[in-house]
Amino acid sequence: MSKPDNAFPAADSLATLKDSAKGTLADQVTAALKAHIANGEVLPGARLPTEPVLCERFGVSRTVIREAISRLKSAGLVEVRQGSGTVVCEGAHIKAFTIDLDVRGSIEAVLRVTELRRGIEGEAAALAAQRHTPSQLEAIHQALLAIDSAEQAGQDGVEQDLAFHLSISQATGNPLYPSLHEFIAQFIKEAIRITRSNEERRKDLARTVRAEHLAVYRAIAARDVEGARQAALSHIHNAVERLKSADPAFWRDSGSRIA
């Protein structure tokens, strides 16, 4: 039996979360509901309030509520049970984990995201060096070449940069690494766009970044586990240092120019 919806947070608490979120009304309502689920404030089996009640609590239309609930269902956070309404799924507080950082124009947020990547990228490179197959190594090489092609075509290379790191995670032999990479990618894409934009302002930085990528690839190819780990760690560390030393004008301009 589902738990009553009086276990759900009060209207003022939900409204505060909605107003603090970004994006469309559906984005804000979804974020507010996910936050309460992630925090464990709404336990598995708890029933969500009815649409009219949610509309009143959030001050939005039924269309917005239905869109938010649909997103929660797609994410595996809630389910519709016959005779019980919409209830929170088991393990939903884990699935609801997210990274809520607005990286546009904020060096602190970008640095936090980049620091998060450091440990993940280092271990992924080490495992890839140890476990890669010939086809996986070739995929990493092709991803590296794709970055060059994108830059030569005048593109920012963000998607290709992400694909390069994804190809390394796929060579770890651990399916959790590419899954984690793809999850984080949706939050770090803007951070990578900003770091690459900073690098593009100086051609010497772009050459340095390419050399760092190449060093990671070569260590993986040589099955140099520690060398691959250190090359990846050095790459992320240097990205942080490049951002710290960026011209202040870059941060004043990046929000409007890159968003």
N, C-alpha and C positions, 0 to 999 in steps of 0.2 A: 504493500500500500504506500502511495506517495505521501510525503509529509505536507502539511498545510502550507499555503503560501504566506501565512503570517510570519513564517520564518524568514521571509524575504526582507531586505533592508528597507528602511523607511524612505518615504518620498523625498525628503530634503537631502538625504545622503545620496540617493541616486541622481537627483537633479544636480547636485554639486559636482559629481563625477562627470556627468554629461557635459556640463558647461566648461569643465577644465580640459575636455578632449578636443581634438582637432578634426577637421574634415566636415563632411555633410552631416545632417541630422542622423541619418542611419549609421554613419561612422561613429558618431558620438554615443548613440544609444548602445550600439554593439560594444564599444570600448568600455562603457560603464558596467554593462552586464558581465562582460568578461572579467573585469577587474574584481568584482564581487565574488565571482566563481573562483578565480585564481587565488584570492586571499583566503579562501575557505569559509567565507561568510555565508555562502549558500551551499549547503552540503548535498552530496549525491542523494538523489531520491526526492529532494525538495521540489515542490511544484511552483512553477513561475506563475505570477498573477495573470489574470485574464487580460486579453487585449485592451478592453475598456479601462481597466485599472492601470495598466502600463501607460496607456495614452495620457491618463490624468497625471500620473506620477512624473512623467517626463515632459508633459506639455507638448506632445507631438501627435500627428495623425496616425490612424491605424496602418496606413501604407508604410510609414516609417517603422512602426513596431514589427510589422510582418517581415519587412526586409531584414531587420536586425535579428529576429528569431530564425529566419531562413539561414543567415550566415552562421549563427550558433549551431544550427543543425548540421550544416555542411562541415563545420569544424569538429563535429562529434562531441559537442559540449552539452547539448540537450537532445531529447527525443520526445516524440508524441506517443503517449500511451492511451489506449482505448479506455475511456472512462476516467482517466486521471489528468488529462491535459498535457501540457508541456513540462517535463521534469528534467532535472540536472542528471547527467550520466555519471556513472562510476568513473573515477579518475579524471573528471573534467577539470579539476583544479590544476592538474599537471599539464593537460593539453592546452589550457588557457594561458600558459606562460608566454610572455611576449617581451619585446624590447621597446620601451616607450621613450625614444630619444628623438628630438628634432635636431638633426645634424646640420641643417642649412645655416651657414654663416656663424656657427658656434664652434670655436676651436675646442672647448672643453668636451662637448658631446662627441665630436669627431675623434678626439684622442681616446675617449673611453671606449668607443667602438673599436678603434684600432688596437687598443690594448687587449680587448677581448679576443681579437683574432690571433694574437701572438702565440699563445699556448696551443691553440687549435692547429694553426698552420705549421708550427714546428713539429708537432707529433705526427701530423698527417704526412709531411715530407719524409720523416724518418721511416714511417711504416711503408710508404710508397717505395723508398729505396730498398727496403728489405723484401717486399712482396710483389712488386710490379711484374706484369707479364709483358712480353714484347709488344702486343697490341696496345696495352695501356701506356707503355712508354712512348709509342708512336703518337698516341692521342695527346699526350702532354706536349710533345714536340710540335704537333700541328696547332695546338692551342697557342703555343708561344709564337709561332709564325703568324697566326691570325691577328695577334696584337699588333705586330709590325705592319701588316696589311691594312688594318683599320686606321692606324696613325698616318700611314702614307696616303690614305684616301681622305684625310682630313677629319676623321671621326674621333670621338673622345676615347674610344677603346675600352669603355667601362664593361660592356657585356663580354668582350673578349678577355679582359682581365679576370672577371668572375669565372669565365669558362676555363681559363688556365688553372686557377686554384681548385675548381671543381674537378678537373681531370686528375689532379694530384690526389684529391680525396677519394676518387673512384679507384685509384690504384693502391689504396691501403689494405684492401682485402677485408675491410670492416664496413658493412653497409650503413652503419650508424654515422660514419664520417660524411658521406655525401648527403645523407638526410639532414644532418646538422648544418652542413654548409648551405644547403638550399634554404633551410629555415632562416639562418642568419643573413643570407644574401638579400632577402627582402628588406632588411633593416639597414644593411651596410652599403647598399648600392649608392645612396647619395653620398656617404662618406668616401667611397672610392672615387666617385665623380669629382668630389672636391679635391681629394689628394692628387688625382691625375690632372685636374685643372691647374693646380699649383705647379705640378711638374712641367706642364706644357708651357708655363710662363718662362721657363729657362731650359734651353735645349740640353745644357749639360746635365740637368737633373733627369731629363728623359733618357739620356744615354746611360746614366747611372742606374736607373730603374731597370732598363733592359738588361744591363750587366748582372744585376741582382737576380732577375728572373732566370737568366741563362745559368748562373751559378747554381741555383736550386735544381734546374733541370739536369745539369751535368753531374751533380752529386747523386741524384736519383738514378741516372743512367749508369753510373759507376758502382751502384749499390753501396755507396758510402753513407751508411746510416747516420752517423754522427755529423758528417759533413753536410748532409741534406738538412738535418735538424738545425744546425747552426746557420746555414745559408738562409733558411726560411725565417728563423728568428732575427737574423741580421737585417733581412729585407723589411720586416715589419718594424723593427727598432728604428731603422733609418727613415722609414716613412713618417714615424712620429717626430723624429728630429727635423725632418724637412718641413713638416707642418709648423713646428715651434719656431723655426727660423724664417717663416714666410713673411713677406712684406705686409705690414698692417693693412695696406690698401687692398690686399687680396681678400682679407676677411670682411672689409667694408663692402666690397663689390660682390663677393661670392654668392650671398643670399639671393640677390636679384638676378645675377647673371647665370647662375647654375640651376636655380629652382625649376 
